[in-house]
Amino acid sequence: MIPPLLYAVAVAALALAVWALVFAVRDRAVVLRQLWGAAVVEGLMVVQAVVAGVRQATGADPAEPVVFWGYVVTQLVLLPAAALWAFAERTRWSSVVLLVAAVAVAFLQLRLDQTWAGA
């Protein structure tokens, strides 16, 4: 994996998580700007997936390819699912769902790095 891209996704996801936490504590629902923030994180994850695919195609294989790509697919599905839930659920729980999904994405970055390196 490329560490700067990995850190960029993790920091963006944690920033989104903090933003969602503030809204959850204030008993507010997710706003459209937060969903745009989630879209930015999603875009970074798509770039990360493309880079990983290109690196694997050129010979830099992850230590555990099946697990690695399972994590990639999982992280790509998490934020859109949370955004759909947040759009449908107009209570503070939409902020909690977005918070949990963003934290999960940040932790998946650690697992992606570990499965690529074989740790």
N, C-alpha and C positions, 0 to 999 in steps of 0.2 A: 504494500500500500504506500501511498504518498502521504507522509506525515502532515504536511501543511494542509492538505485537503481534508484529511481525517480530523485534524484539530478545528478547521473551519466549520465543518458540519457539527462537531460536538459543541463548540462555543455558540453557534447559531441556535442549536436545539436547546441548550441550557438558557440562553437569553429568552427564547420563546417560553420556556418553562417558568422562568421568573416572572415574566409578563403575565402568564396565565395564573400563577400563584397570587399575584397582587389582585387580580380580578376575583379570584375565588375567595380570598380573605375579605374583600369588600362586598361580597355577595352579589357580584355582577356576572352577567352572561358574556360569552365571547363576542367580540365585535369584529366587523369585517377586516379591519386592519390586522388583527391577530391572524386571521385566516390567510391574509396576504403574506404575513410573516412565515406561516407554515408552508406556504407555496414556495417561498425563497429557500427554506430548509429542504423542501422536497426537490427543488431544482439542483441544489448542491449534491443531494444524494444521487440524483440521476447522473450528474457529471461523474461522481465517484464510481458508480456502477459501470459507466462506459469506460472510464480509465482502467478499472480493474479488469474488465473484459478484454481491452486492448493489451494490457500487460500480460494477461494469461495467454492470449493468442500469440504473443511474441515470445513465449517461453518462460515467463516469470510466474510459475504456478503457485497458488496458495498451498500450504501444507495440508489442509483439509478442504478440498474444493467443494464437496457437497454441503458441508456445514457452512462454509463461507457464503456460498450462493443462497443457502437457506436464510442466513442472516440478512443478506442484501435484499431478498424479496420481502422478508418480514418488515424491515425498516421502510421499504418503499410503500408498503400497504398501511402501516400504522397511522401516519399523519392524515392521509386522505380519509381513512375510516373515522378518525377522531374529528376531522373537519365536518364530515357529514353528520355525525352525531351532534356536534356543537351547533350546526345549522338547524337541526331538528329540535334540539332541546334548548329552549331559551331561558334557562335558569342558571344558577351558579354552577350546577353540575357540569355544564358544558365547559366551563373553565377548568374544572377538576379533570375532566376527560382529556382535554388538550394538554394539561400539565403532565399527566401520567404518560401520555404518548410521547411528549417531547423528552421527558426524562428517560424513557425506554430507548428512544433513538440515540440519545447521548451515550447510554451504557452499551448499546449495540456497536458503537464506534470502537469501544475498547475490545469487544469480542471480535470484531472484524480484524483489528490489528493482531490480536492473539492468534486467530485461526490462519491468518496469512503467514505469520512468522513461525507458526508451529509451536507456540508456547503452551 
